[in-house]
């Protein structure tokens, strides 16, 4: 996983363990949102450009 540190103006490389930890953290955050309320995309969204047959 490669992230950009704007304060240092540099990229930082992390290994597979850091990537797995970051994905687990995001997954836990999203799971907490789902338990609080249903996810809704919002009103006023654009129609799809093309529909699949």
N, C-alpha and C positions, 0 to 999 in steps of 0.2 A: 504494500500500500504506500502510495506516495502522497504526501500532503504539502501544502504551501503554507509557510509561516510568513504572514504579511509583515509582522513586526521586524523580523530578521531579514526579510526579503530573500528567502531561500526555501528550497524544497528539502523535505526530510523523508527518508525512506524507512519504512517499518516492515518487519518480517511478517510471516503468516500468523504468528500468535497475536500480534497487535491487530491484524486485520480481523481475526476471529473475535477478539475482545470488542472491537468497535462495532462489528455486526451484531453481536449479542446485546450491546448497549442500545443500539438503534431498535432492535427487535423488542426489547423490554419497554422502551419508551412508546413504541407504536401499540404494544399490547395494552399499556395503561390507558392510552387514548380510546381504544376500542371499548374497554370496560367502563369508561366514563360516559361515553355517548357514541351513537352510531356515526360513522364517517359519512359526510355528505359532500358531494363535489361542489355545491354552490348553485346559485341561480345565475341566469344570464350567460351560460356557456355557449360557445359557438357550436353549430351543428357539425357533424362529421363531414369531411370533404367528400368522401366516397363511401358508399355502403358496400359491404361484401355480399356477393350473391348467395 
